[in-house]
Amino acid sequence: MASDRFKGKRILLTGCVANIGRATAERLASEGGSLFLVDIDPRVSETAEAVRALGARVDCGIADVSDPDAVKAATDSAAEFLGGIDVIVNNAGIQRSGVVEEFSFEDWDATLRINAGSVFLFAKYGLPHLKAAGGGAIVNTASIAGTHGGPPSLSAYSASKGAIVMFTKVLAKEVGRLNIRANAIAPGWVDTAFNDPVIEFLGGQSAVDRDVEMNVPLGRQGRPEEIAAGIAFLASDDASYMTGQALVVNGGAG
């Protein structure tokens, strides 16, 4: 990317081993950002190497994003490495599928704790650093499952993403006068392995292809890089008068 929108910006990004998260790390780095990457998967170091190859300053840490102590430690490590934090991108998440009658409470609880709980925790522990920086931006990865409801089997995932959308709206009201913006991005179908559980439940890739053909005006799934572009917009000063919103990126699906 020729842009240097994130030159001098210090960015904390979670959930970045693959898919949308890795694409986002590479996008923000290519536009001049310095990054601290957080994931529970040790392969986060591979993403860090890829970002470093783009010329960015980057470090990473391994953390359970649903654990308050681990999140605080990761946030403080990010601020120490970067010299502060200007942008937080909460992308960590899981997807577990099953109809309500058969879905375990353990899976329900894990989905809510990891998806929505991590967003709360990184905001809670990140806000002092954003305030110290004189403002900044928070971008939370939601989903159209959280704005419209997902397909059968995604009750927990939809609930977690809906929680992210509403949390983001209220957070924006709390921190707006501090020059801190909070927005969410709500992707539709994106061609990543993250969706494999629900694809299997729905009957395989052919079923998804039919759904996309019927309901997505652009006639295809999104690409991780396209969602990363939306995240970069929300995190940048190009969205300086935008807060409390859920940016839908779904190829026009109703």
Secondary structure, 3 states (H helix, E strand, C coil): CCCCCCCCCEEEEECCCCHHHHHHHHHHHHCCCEEEEEECCCCHHHHHHHHHCCCCCEEEEECCCCCHHHHHHHHHHHHHHHCCCCEEEECCCCCCCCCCCCCCHHHHHHHHHHHHHHHHHHHHHHHHHHHHCCCEEEEEECCCCCCCCCCCCCHHHHHHHHHHHHHHHHHHHHHHHHCEEEEEEEECCECCHHHHHHHHHHCCHHHHHHHHHHHCCCCCCECHHHHHHHHHHHHCHHHCCCCCCEEEECCCCC
